[in-house]
């Protein structure tokens, strides 16, 4: 049985802990500086050792893997220590707060021959898995655009802006679905709290092809929106995560362009066909993610949300932040 330690028992840590227990791993330690949180863990999982000392985990040779659910500024330090102590690592999104530190973690993981994986949970939802299957089947045709909106009122963060908080969800989905990386980023944003931390932002990603992607994120919206539209030249997909059951709708909608040189104008023919609502897998995404991590360790398989995808997300986030600081100037990606 695989021995795992969970670092961080705030909002997300207990969810991770619960799912790793459910798939049969031995969660040996739960670590947090808040003893009230640890007491809560013991109430539900009395067999788990709780501690405020992270060194206990790194010095325990029986621990196979470390799951990190800590604030972003701690991801690099804790993941590096875990890898260097010979443990596989699953780290919450985003992988780190810079491209340089993400690259270093990947290099260390390769040298240590350990799995480094980032928890982009949405990639394991039934909705995203179905969308990926539809795109890969060619039903949408050539992809034209990706447009996402992720807004709500709060929660304001004190250490990261709204890009690093909310955008990783949609950007990870984008990177997973589209087999092409953006070549440059333009982003704008604003802080309304006088602390320099943007609470609203608009990110546009440009590609070598005619594909374009846009993400809108906000902590100051009166309504909660979790919506993605993906357009192809054959069909289009609407993913609305607020919908309780019909999260995915596939529209047989499109258009044809006919040019008339003699009149120097375009004639657009529109097509409005059926709307298909597919049945989705309802397995908890976090459980699928935890199983993928364990499988990658035990069987040497490539996880869906691997370190390279985690790095690609960080590259886009960092470029977007740089663009905001330059009033929307395009920032090129390597």
ABEGO torsion letter per residue (X at the ends): XBBBBBBEABAAAAAAAAAAAAAGBBBABBBBABAAAAAAAAAABAABBBBABAAAAAABAABABBBBBBBAAAAAAAAAAAAAAGBBBBBBOBABABAAAAAAAAAAAAAAGBBBBBBBAAAABAAAAAAAAAAAAGAAEBBABBBBBBBBBOBBBAABBAAAAAAAAAAAAAAAABBBBBABBBBBBBBAAGAGBBABBBBBBBBABABBBBBBBBAABABBBBBBBBBBAABBBBBBAABAABABBBBBBBBBBBBBAAAGBBBBBBBBBBBBBBBBBABBAAAAAAAAAAAAAAAGBBBABBAAAAAAAAAAAAAAAAAAAAGGBBBBBX
